[in-house]
Amino acid sequence: MKNLKVVLIAIFVVSFQAFSADKSTKSPEQQLRNEIINLLDNPDIKISNNEVKANIEFTLNSKNEIVILTVNSETESLENFVKYKLNYKKVNSKMPETNSKIFRMSLKVLNPNV
């Protein structure tokens, strides 16, 4: 009986540790994406449509700074905003070996007045 209690307690402890493991760990790409979203928060641009989209291509340099390669958008003001907010901004995400890796990200800005 005593052995059964010890086994049950051991199973309980092991299962509790397994379920309490941190499941909120994000991939480095997801962390980088979240940092970029924070940098682009509250755009100060005027848009006439319901939404404006942009495709962003960038890389990270050796100092862990974002280097914008291209921004393709319908509006020049959005392109300028993205370049101003992101180019050479340091990020905290630890990306393993990003030498010459090109990241692509889509951006959609919604008009709050519609």
mmCIF file of the C-alpha atoms, coordinates in Angstrom:
data_MODEL
# 
_entry.id   MODEL 
# 
loop_
_atom_site.group_PDB 
_atom_site.id 
_atom_site.type_symbol 
_atom_site.label_atom_id 
_atom_site.label_alt_id 
_atom_site.label_comp_id 
_atom_site.label_asym_id 
_atom_site.label_entity_id 
_atom_site.label_seq_id 
_atom_site.pdbx_PDB_ins_code 
_atom_site.Cartn_x 
_atom_site.Cartn_y 
_atom_site.Cartn_z 
_atom_site.occupancy 
_atom_site.B_iso_or_equiv 
_atom_site.pdbx_formal_charge 
_atom_site.auth_seq_id 
_atom_site.auth_comp_id 
_atom_site.auth_asym_id 
_atom_site.auth_atom_id 
_atom_site.pdbx_PDB_model_num 
ATOM 1   C CA . MET A 1 1   ? 0.000   0.000  0.000   1.00 0.00 ? 1   MET A CA 1 
ATOM 2   C CA . LYS A 1 2   ? 2.845   2.342  0.875   1.00 0.00 ? 2   LYS A CA 1 
ATOM 3   C CA . ASN A 1 3   ? 4.510   1.616  -2.475  1.00 0.00 ? 3   ASN A CA 1 
ATOM 4   C CA . LEU A 1 4   ? 1.273   2.452  -4.275  1.00 0.00 ? 4   LEU A CA 1 
ATOM 5   C CA . LYS A 1 5   ? 1.120   5.848  -2.559  1.00 0.00 ? 5   LYS A CA 1 
ATOM 6   C CA . VAL A 1 6   ? 4.734   6.599  -3.498  1.00 0.00 ? 6   VAL A CA 1 
ATOM 7   C CA . VAL A 1 7   ? 4.087   5.638  -7.119  1.00 0.00 ? 7   VAL A CA 1 
ATOM 8   C CA . LEU A 1 8   ? 0.925   7.764  -7.272  1.00 0.00 ? 8   LEU A CA 1 
ATOM 9   C CA . ILE A 1 9   ? 2.727   10.760 -5.771  1.00 0.00 ? 9   ILE A CA 1 
ATOM 10  C CA . ALA A 1 10  ? 5.581   10.324 -8.257  1.00 0.00 ? 10  ALA A CA 1 
ATOM 11  C CA . ILE A 1 11  ? 3.128   10.175 -11.170 1.00 0.00 ? 11  ILE A CA 1 
ATOM 12  C CA . PHE A 1 12  ? 1.327   13.251 -9.850  1.00 0.00 ? 12  PHE A CA 1 
ATOM 13  C CA . VAL A 1 13  ? 4.571   15.241 -9.544  1.00 0.00 ? 13  VAL A CA 1 
ATOM 14  C CA . VAL A 1 14  ? 5.781   14.247 -13.015 1.00 0.00 ? 14  VAL A CA 1 
ATOM 15  C CA . SER A 1 15  ? 2.441   15.001 -14.659 1.00 0.00 ? 15  SER A CA 1 
ATOM 16  C CA . PHE A 1 16  ? 2.169   18.332 -12.842 1.00 0.00 ? 16  PHE A CA 1 
ATOM 17  C CA . GLN A 1 17  ? 5.605   19.361 -14.100 1.00 0.00 ? 17  GLN A CA 1 
ATOM 18  C CA . ALA A 1 18  ? 4.714   18.336 -17.637 1.00 0.00 ? 18  ALA A CA 1 
ATOM 19  C CA . PHE A 1 19  ? 1.522   20.396 -17.624 1.00 0.00 ? 19  PHE A CA 1 
ATOM 20  C CA . SER A 1 20  ? 3.135   23.393 -15.980 1.00 0.00 ? 20  SER A CA 1 
ATOM 21  C CA . ALA A 1 21  ? 5.854   23.676 -18.637 1.00 0.00 ? 21  ALA A CA 1 
ATOM 22  C CA . ASP A 1 22  ? 5.956   27.038 -20.380 1.00 0.00 ? 22  ASP A CA 1 
ATOM 23  C CA . LYS A 1 23  ? 3.960   26.672 -23.576 1.00 0.00 ? 23  LYS A CA 1 
ATOM 24  C CA . SER A 1 24  ? 4.130   30.363 -24.396 1.00 0.00 ? 24  SER A CA 1 
ATOM 25  C CA . THR A 1 25  ? 7.629   30.158 -25.834 1.00 0.00 ? 25  THR A CA 1 
ATOM 26  C CA . LYS A 1 26  ? 7.539   31.645 -29.290 1.00 0.00 ? 26  LYS A CA 1 
ATOM 27  C CA . SER A 1 27  ? 9.774   31.050 -32.237 1.00 0.00 ? 27  SER A CA 1 
ATOM 28  C CA . PRO A 1 28  ? 12.388  33.742 -32.934 1.00 0.00 ? 28  PRO A CA 1 
ATOM 29  C CA . GLU A 1 29  ? 10.493  34.688 -36.103 1.00 0.00 ? 29  GLU A CA 1 
ATOM 30  C CA . GLN A 1 30  ? 7.293   35.200 -34.108 1.00 0.00 ? 30  GLN A CA 1 
ATOM 31  C CA . GLN A 1 31  ? 9.149   37.317 -31.546 1.00 0.00 ? 31  GLN A CA 1 
ATOM 32  C CA . LEU A 1 32  ? 10.630  39.426 -34.355 1.00 0.00 ? 32  LEU A CA 1 
ATOM 33  C CA . ARG A 1 33  ? 7.189   39.847 -35.915 1.00 0.00 ? 33  ARG A CA 1 
ATOM 34  C CA . ASN A 1 34  ? 5.751   41.011 -32.582 1.00 0.00 ? 34  ASN A CA 1 
ATOM 35  C CA . GLU A 1 35  ? 8.552   43.552 -32.162 1.00 0.00 ? 35  GLU A CA 1 
ATOM 36  C CA . ILE A 1 36  ? 7.893   44.930 -35.644 1.00 0.00 ? 36  ILE A CA 1 
ATOM 37  C CA . ILE A 1 37  ? 4.181   45.200 -34.898 1.00 0.00 ? 37  ILE A CA 1 
ATOM 38  C CA . ASN A 1 38  ? 5.018   47.198 -31.764 1.00 0.00 ? 38  ASN A CA 1 
ATOM 39  C CA . LEU A 1 39  ? 7.331   49.497 -33.735 1.00 0.00 ? 39  LEU A CA 1 
ATOM 40  C CA . LEU A 1 40  ? 4.616   50.119 -36.334 1.00 0.00 ? 40  LEU A CA 1 
ATOM 41  C CA . ASP A 1 41  ? 1.877   50.726 -33.766 1.00 0.00 ? 41  ASP A CA 1 
ATOM 42  C CA . ASN A 1 42  ? -0.342  53.813 -34.218 1.00 0.00 ? 42  ASN A CA 1 
ATOM 43  C CA . PRO A 1 43  ? 0.506   54.875 -37.762 1.00 0.00 ? 43  PRO A CA 1 
ATOM 44  C CA . ASP A 1 44  ? 0.340   58.617 -38.264 1.00 0.00 ? 44  ASP A CA 1 
ATOM 45  C CA . ILE A 1 45  ? -0.728  58.559 -41.905 1.00 0.00 ? 45  ILE A CA 1 
ATOM 46  C CA . LYS A 1 46  ? -3.862  59.547 -43.761 1.00 0.00 ? 46  LYS A CA 1 
ATOM 47  C CA . ILE A 1 47  ? -5.487  56.904 -45.918 1.00 0.00 ? 47  ILE A CA 1 
ATOM 48  C CA . SER A 1 48  ? -8.543  57.364 -48.070 1.00 0.00 ? 48  SER A CA 1 
ATOM 49  C CA . ASN A 1 49  ? -9.443  53.695 -48.547 1.00 0.00 ? 49  ASN A CA 1 
ATOM 50  C CA . ASN A 1 50  ? -10.787 51.269 -45.962 1.00 0.00 ? 50  ASN A CA 1 
ATOM 51  C CA . GLU A 1 51  ? -7.401  49.596 -45.842 1.00 0.00 ? 51  GLU A CA 1 
ATOM 52  C CA . VAL A 1 52  ? -3.942  49.901 -47.333 1.00 0.00 ? 52  VAL A CA 1 
ATOM 53  C CA . LYS A 1 53  ? -1.572  46.981 -47.757 1.00 0.00 ? 53  LYS A CA 1 
ATOM 54  C CA . ALA A 1 54  ? 2.193   46.793 -48.010 1.00 0.00 ? 54  ALA A CA 1 
ATOM 55  C CA . ASN A 1 55  ? 4.717   44.030 -48.535 1.00 0.00 ? 55  ASN A CA 1 
ATOM 56  C CA . ILE A 1 56  ? 7.958   44.519 -46.643 1.00 0.00 ? 56  ILE A CA 1 
ATOM 57  C CA . GLU A 1 57  ? 11.275  42.799 -47.301 1.00 0.00 ? 57  GLU A CA 1 
ATOM 58  C CA . PHE A 1 58  ? 14.050  43.241 -44.771 1.00 0.00 ? 58  PHE A CA 1 
ATOM 59  C CA . THR A 1 59  ? 17.093  41.638 -43.248 1.00 0.00 ? 59  THR A CA 1 
ATOM 60  C CA . LEU A 1 60  ? 18.951  41.910 -39.955 1.00 0.00 ? 60  LEU A CA 1 
ATOM 61  C CA . ASN A 1 61  ? 22.518  43.186 -39.824 1.00 0.00 ? 61  ASN A CA 1 
ATOM 62  C CA . SER A 1 62  ? 25.264  42.080 -37.432 1.00 0.00 ? 62  SER A CA 1 
ATOM 63  C CA . LYS A 1 63  ? 24.095  44.639 -34.840 1.00 0.00 ? 63  LYS A CA 1 
ATOM 64  C CA . ASN A 1 64  ? 20.619  43.064 -34.804 1.00 0.00 ? 64  ASN A CA 1 
ATOM 65  C CA . GLU A 1 65  ? 19.112  46.075 -36.587 1.00 0.00 ? 65  GLU A CA 1 
ATOM 66  C CA . ILE A 1 66  ? 16.360  45.894 -39.186 1.00 0.00 ? 66  ILE A CA 1 
ATOM 67  C CA . VAL A 1 67  ? 17.541  46.888 -42.656 1.00 0.00 ? 67  VAL A CA 1 
ATOM 68  C CA . ILE A 1 68  ? 14.636  47.600 -45.006 1.00 0.00 ? 68  ILE A CA 1 
ATOM 69  C CA . LEU A 1 69  ? 15.228  46.284 -48.522 1.00 0.00 ? 69  LEU A CA 1 
ATOM 70  C CA . THR A 1 70  ? 11.890  47.063 -50.172 1.00 0.00 ? 70  THR A CA 1 
ATOM 71  C CA . VAL A 1 71  ? 8.443   48.298 -49.265 1.00 0.00 ? 71  VAL A CA 1 
ATOM 72  C CA . ASN A 1 72  ? 5.773   47.808 -51.919 1.00 0.00 ? 72  ASN A CA 1 
ATOM 73  C CA . SER A 1 73  ? 2.553   49.663 -51.274 1.00 0.00 ? 73  SER A CA 1 
ATOM 74  C CA . GLU A 1 74  ? -0.220  51.501 -53.076 1.00 0.00 ? 74  GLU A CA 1 
ATOM 75  C CA . THR A 1 75  ? 0.556   54.684 -51.182 1.00 0.00 ? 75  THR A CA 1 
ATOM 76  C CA . GLU A 1 76  ? 3.906   56.400 -50.862 1.00 0.00 ? 76  GLU A CA 1 
ATOM 77  C CA . SER A 1 77  ? 3.032   57.715 -47.408 1.00 0.00 ? 77  SER A CA 1 
ATOM 78  C CA . LEU A 1 78  ? 2.779   54.147 -46.062 1.00 0.00 ? 78  LEU A CA 1 
ATOM 79  C CA . GLU A 1 79  ? 6.115   53.236 -47.658 1.00 0.00 ? 79  GLU A CA 1 
ATOM 80  C CA . ASN A 1 80  ? 7.777   56.254 -46.065 1.00 0.00 ? 80  ASN A CA 1 
ATOM 81  C CA . PHE A 1 81  ? 6.161   55.516 -42.695 1.00 0.00 ? 81  PHE A CA 1 
ATOM 82  C CA . VAL A 1 82  ? 7.419   51.922 -42.676 1.00 0.00 ? 82  VAL A CA 1 
ATOM 83  C CA . LYS A 1 83  ? 10.932  52.963 -43.678 1.00 0.00 ? 83  LYS A CA 1 
ATOM 84  C CA . TYR A 1 84  ? 11.024  55.711 -41.060 1.00 0.00 ? 84  TYR A CA 1 
ATOM 85  C CA . LYS A 1 85  ? 9.741   53.480 -38.255 1.00 0.00 ? 85  LYS A CA 1 
ATOM 86  C CA . LEU A 1 86  ? 11.757  50.337 -39.010 1.00 0.00 ? 86  LEU A CA 1 
ATOM 87  C CA . ASN A 1 87  ? 14.985  51.095 -40.853 1.00 0.00 ? 87  ASN A CA 1 
ATOM 88  C CA . TYR A 1 88  ? 18.017  50.546 -38.603 1.00 0.00 ? 88  TYR A CA 1 
ATOM 89  C CA . LYS A 1 89  ? 15.908  50.002 -35.491 1.00 0.00 ? 89  LYS A CA 1 
ATOM 90  C CA . LYS A 1 90  ? 17.482  47.541 -33.068 1.00 0.00 ? 90  LYS A CA 1 
ATOM 91  C CA . VAL A 1 91  ? 15.430  44.494 -32.115 1.00 0.00 ? 91  VAL A CA 1 
ATOM 92  C CA . ASN A 1 92  ? 15.799  42.212 -29.113 1.00 0.00 ? 92  ASN A CA 1 
ATOM 93  C CA . SER A 1 93  ? 14.841  38.990 -30.875 1.00 0.00 ? 93  SER A CA 1 
ATOM 94  C CA . LYS A 1 94  ? 17.700  36.542 -31.034 1.00 0.00 ? 94  LYS A CA 1 
ATOM 95  C CA . MET A 1 95  ? 17.697  35.154 -34.539 1.00 0.00 ? 95  MET A CA 1 
ATOM 96  C CA . PRO A 1 96  ? 20.130  32.304 -35.147 1.00 0.00 ? 96  PRO A CA 1 
ATOM 97  C CA . GLU A 1 97  ? 22.433  33.037 -38.100 1.00 0.00 ? 97  GLU A CA 1 
ATOM 98  C CA . THR A 1 98  ? 20.484  35.591 -40.109 1.00 0.00 ? 98  THR A CA 1 
ATOM 99  C CA . ASN A 1 99  ? 23.369  36.319 -42.477 1.00 0.00 ? 99  ASN A CA 1 
ATOM 100 C CA . SER A 1 100 ? 21.810  37.293 -45.795 1.00 0.00 ? 100 SER A CA 1 
ATOM 101 C CA . LYS A 1 101 ? 18.407  35.886 -44.798 1.00 0.00 ? 101 LYS A CA 1 
ATOM 102 C CA . ILE A 1 102 ? 15.594  37.968 -46.263 1.00 0.00 ? 102 ILE A CA 1 
ATOM 103 C CA . PHE A 1 103 ? 12.419  38.219 -44.241 1.00 0.00 ? 103 PHE A CA 1 
ATOM 104 C CA . ARG A 1 104 ? 9.077   39.013 -45.859 1.00 0.00 ? 104 ARG A CA 1 
ATOM 105 C CA . MET A 1 105 ? 6.107   40.460 -44.036 1.00 0.00 ? 105 MET A CA 1 
ATOM 106 C CA . SER A 1 106 ? 2.692   41.678 -45.130 1.00 0.00 ? 106 SER A CA 1 
ATOM 107 C CA . LEU A 1 107 ? 1.214   44.734 -43.503 1.00 0.00 ? 107 LEU A CA 1 
ATOM 108 C CA . LYS A 1 108 ? -2.396  45.909 -43.547 1.00 0.00 ? 108 LYS A CA 1 
ATOM 109 C CA . VAL A 1 109 ? -3.382  49.316 -42.176 1.00 0.00 ? 109 VAL A CA 1 
ATOM 110 C CA . LEU A 1 110 ? -7.088  49.819 -41.535 1.00 0.00 ? 110 LEU A CA 1 
ATOM 111 C CA . ASN A 1 111 ? -8.772  53.207 -41.684 1.00 0.00 ? 111 ASN A CA 1 
ATOM 112 C CA . PRO A 1 112 ? -10.218 53.859 -38.195 1.00 0.00 ? 112 PRO A CA 1 
ATOM 113 C CA . ASN A 1 113 ? -12.711 56.407 -39.546 1.00 0.00 ? 113 ASN A CA 1 
ATOM 114 C CA . VAL A 1 114 ? -14.629 53.890 -41.639 1.00 0.00 ? 114 VAL A CA 1 
# 
